[in-house]
Amino acid sequence: MKRTIHLSLVGALSVSALGGFVGRAHSAPAVSASPALSPSASRPAAQKAEPAITIPGAVGDYVRAVHSRLHARWTQDFVQTVSATHPADHPLNVLSHQVTLAMTIRWDGTVAERSVKKSSGSPEFDRAAMDIARKSAPYPLPSVDVISDDSFAHLEWTFARDHRACAAGAQLTRVDDPLEVSLPRLIVNNRIAEALRRISQSGAGANGAGLDRFARLYLGRTVPDPVQDVAASFALAEAGDRTQVPRLRAALASAPTADLAARGLQKLGVDICETVRETISGGSAAARSIAMGAVRSVAKSGGDIGACRTSLTGTLTDSQQPTASRLLALDTLIAFMPAAAVRPIVMATIEDKDPAVRGVALLASVRKGAGRPEMYRLAPLLRDKAVEVRGAASAGMVRAGGDTALDQLYLLARETDPRPGTWVAAELAHMSTRSSAEFLGKMLKKSNLPVQVAAAHALAGRKDAPARSELDAAKTDDRIPKEVRAIAVGDVKATGPALATKAASSTGAGDAAAAPAAATEPLRQLLKSNRNREASAWILDRFTSLEPRDGIDALGAWLLRQPAAATAGETPAAPSPPQTAAPAAVNPVGPGLPEAPPATPPTTANALGL
């Protein structure tokens, strides 16, 4: 059922608009540029000037545009003509005469229909107005904001003998469909502000009913940016919308969206291991990396990936697979699988022909604090031909022996490859002794910049007094590059983009998902306090000013509160929803590869607990 909403548009017209179009309302004789008026008739130019039209927004813009087309013709072709050709007491010169016409205007400015809505009482006066309305077409093109849902602009215009009164009765009558019909169309056409206006006007936003439908439609629309599209699907998935499963499955094939898609599927109870099993087992190298990254994302968010062990092990043991894929499979197994289940795989991989794979497995096999027996096992490998093995053995010595192993690392001074040094620095980052801090202080003075950076981050991440002492000394040591000193003083930006990225990853800074978006934090606080009506008003008032990601985040938070929401009153307390910010990138190369030596040790180093 359609509703008609009347917007009263009261305004007056400027006398400056009297110039312009010249036409004929009647077959009266032509008049000169300065017609001689009858003594009792008033010239429009002599009348009091009218104030400008002050109607705000798109409606006011359209009224002014129509005025510029209609009013000049009416004034010149009728008002001035009858003033010049008819006596003052003629009915057409009665200043109180007014006729209101209703016009239905198409999108192209042509008139579909016009009629007299309120007669002046003079048929001749009414016919003159109808004639001027006909000759003035086509009218200015109505904007989408003034066109009703029936695809027409419905305009009422008053033609007055006193030309100053012509716009006083102007109205744009809206013929709008009910919300359940109009809301989907408005959102598809990206008319978000109009959709929110109608929700607010209908009162449906007061209890969340209209906003719930709006949120689901908004998040369900397709947008050009695939990341934004998947973020919206994730927000719906968090709210339990299982219709998002196909979209999220499709998004698993793309690196920028795979992590978020995997977490969305996890929210809906979809087994990620079964979903990507064939890809991990037989896909291309790029596809395998994306799929394993998705698995890791689920594991990091607390999901169970035990069913992935077979496919991951298959990738690891397939020597025909690229090193990057094998390393990622190994690291995923070590990081997220039970230690007892992974230990046999790790011990077998120590003998792998690929030195990069062998090195990661070697370091993972070392027991923390194992002491001299483990150090004896590793000592010969400090001179291995493969730098990956030397790096793993050096870091393993520190893990097994702590301070007692530091004297055995004299070969590090001869290394030209940064990987052994960076791996050792990462192990020392987990210690708190003076000897380990002093060793890192010596590494700060090495000529190899990546090692210096790794040592600086290791010290900066420690909270013990010896580490702080070394950092304080480094701040003014001219032998240390300024990029490294900047890390010591906490000025990460001064280290340049590459080093700043490493610093952010090693300290946990820069993680977009770690903190809620500042723009939507007020909404979250309202929801946490069960102030749902105020939260509804917040969305209605501010949603269109948010960035796309902030908007998705806001509606996702709102939707999570809606299942328990009553149509009246407030809802029970609920946990704060997780963020929908961009997921942290998974390194497709994996730890230990020559192409991408890690600034920090493999995150799986202590996972076995052996």
ZIUR-V62647 format. One record per backbone hydrogen bond with DSSP energy under -1.0 kcal/mol. CO is the residue of the C=O (numbers start at 0). NH is the residue of the N-H. If there is no record, write none. Layout:
# ZIUR-V62647
CO:NH ; CO:NH
This chain:
# ZIUR-V62647
2:175 ; 4:173 ; 6:171 ; 13:16 ; 14:17 ; 37:40 ; 42:45 ; 43:46 ; 55:59 ; 56:60 ; 57:61 ; 58:62 ; 59:63 ; 60:64 ; 61:65 ; 62:66 ; 63:67 ; 65:69 ; 66:70 ; 69:73 ; 70:74 ; 71:75 ; 72:76 ; 73:77 ; 73:78 ; 74:79 ; 76:24 ; 77:81 ; 78:82 ; 79:83 ; 80:84 ; 81:85 ; 82:37 ; 86:89 ; 89:92 ; 90:93 ; 93:96 ; 96:160 ; 98:158 ; 99:116 ; 99:117 ; 100:156 ; 101:114 ; 102:154 ; 103:111 ; 103:112 ; 104:152 ; 105:108 ; 108:138 ; 109:105 ; 112:103 ; 114:101 ; 117:99 ; 121:125 ; 122:126 ; 123:127 ; 124:128 ; 125:129 ; 126:130 ; 127:131 ; 128:132 ; 129:133 ; 130:134 ; 131:135 ; 142:145 ; 147:150 ; 151:147 ; 152:104 ; 153:172 ; 154:102 ; 155:170 ; 156:100 ; 158:98 ; 160:162 ; 161:164 ; 162:165 ; 165:157 ; 166:169 ; 169:8 ; 170:155 ; 171:6 ; 173:4 ; 175:2 ; 177:180 ; 177:181 ; 178:182 ; 181:185 ; 182:186 ; 183:187 ; 184:188 ; 185:190 ; 186:189 ; 189:191 ; 190:194 ; 191:195 ; 192:196 ; 193:197 ; 194:198 ; 195:199 ; 196:200 ; 197:201 ; 198:203 ; 198:204 ; 202:205 ; 203:209 ; 207:211 ; 208:212 ; 209:213 ; 210:214 ; 211:215 ; 212:216 ; 213:217 ; 214:218 ; 215:219 ; 224:228 ; 225:229 ; 226:230 ; 227:231 ; 228:232 ; 229:233 ; 230:234 ; 231:235 ; 232:236 ; 233:237 ; 234:238 ; 235:240 ; 236:239 ; 239:241 ; 240:243 ; 241:244 ; 243:247 ; 244:248 ; 245:249 ; 246:250 ; 248:251 ; 249:252 ; 250:253 ; 253:257 ; 256:260 ; 257:261 ; 258:262 ; 259:263 ; 260:264 ; 261:265 ; 262:266 ; 263:267 ; 264:269 ; 265:268 ; 270:274 ; 271:275 ; 275:279 ; 276:280 ; 277:281 ; 278:282 ; 283:287 ; 284:288 ; 285:289 ; 286:290 ; 287:291 ; 288:292 ; 289:293 ; 290:294 ; 291:295 ; 292:296 ; 293:297 ; 294:298 ; 295:299 ; 296:300 ; 297:302 ; 298:301 ; 304:307 ; 305:308 ; 307:311 ; 308:312 ; 309:313 ; 310:314 ; 311:315 ; 312:316 ; 316:318 ; 317:320 ; 321:325 ; 322:326 ; 323:327 ; 324:328 ; 325:329 ; 326:330 ; 327:331 ; 328:332 ; 329:333 ; 330:334 ; 331:335 ; 332:336 ; 337:341 ; 338:342 ; 341:345 ; 342:346 ; 343:347 ; 344:348 ; 345:349 ; 348:351 ; 353:357 ; 354:358 ; 355:359 ; 356:360 ; 357:361 ; 358:362 ; 359:363 ; 360:364 ; 362:365 ; 366:369 ; 370:374 ; 371:375 ; 372:376 ; 373:377 ; 374:378 ; 377:380 ; 378:381 ; 379:382 ; 380:383 ; 385:389 ; 386:390 ; 387:391 ; 388:392 ; 389:393 ; 390:394 ; 391:395 ; 392:396 ; 393:397 ; 394:398 ; 395:399 ; 396:400 ; 397:401 ; 398:368 ; 399:370 ; 400:403 ; 401:404 ; 402:405 ; 404:407 ; 405:408 ; 408:411 ; 409:412 ; 410:413 ; 411:414 ; 417:421 ; 418:422 ; 419:423 ; 420:424 ; 421:425 ; 422:426 ; 423:427 ; 424:428 ; 426:429 ; 427:430 ; 432:436 ; 433:437 ; 434:438 ; 435:439 ; 436:440 ; 437:441 ; 438:442 ; 439:443 ; 441:444 ; 442:445 ; 447:451 ; 448:452 ; 449:453 ; 450:454 ; 451:455 ; 452:456 ; 453:457 ; 454:458 ; 455:459 ; 456:460 ; 458:461 ; 463:467 ; 464:468 ; 465:469 ; 466:470 ; 467:471 ; 468:472 ; 469:473 ; 470:474 ; 476:479 ; 480:484 ; 481:485 ; 483:487 ; 484:488 ; 485:490 ; 489:491 ; 491:494 ; 492:495 ; 495:499 ; 496:500 ; 497:501 ; 498:502 ; 499:503 ; 500:504 ; 501:505 ; 502:506 ; 503:507 ; 510:513 ; 519:523 ; 520:524 ; 521:525 ; 522:526 ; 523:527 ; 524:528 ; 525:530 ; 526:529 ; 529:531 ; 530:534 ; 531:535 ; 532:536 ; 533:537 ; 534:538 ; 535:539 ; 536:540 ; 537:541 ; 538:542 ; 541:544 ; 542:545 ; 546:550 ; 547:551 ; 548:552 ; 549:553 ; 550:554 ; 551:555 ; 552:556 ; 553:557 ; 554:558 ; 555:559 ; 557:560 ; 558:561 ; 561:564 ; 601:604 ; 603:606
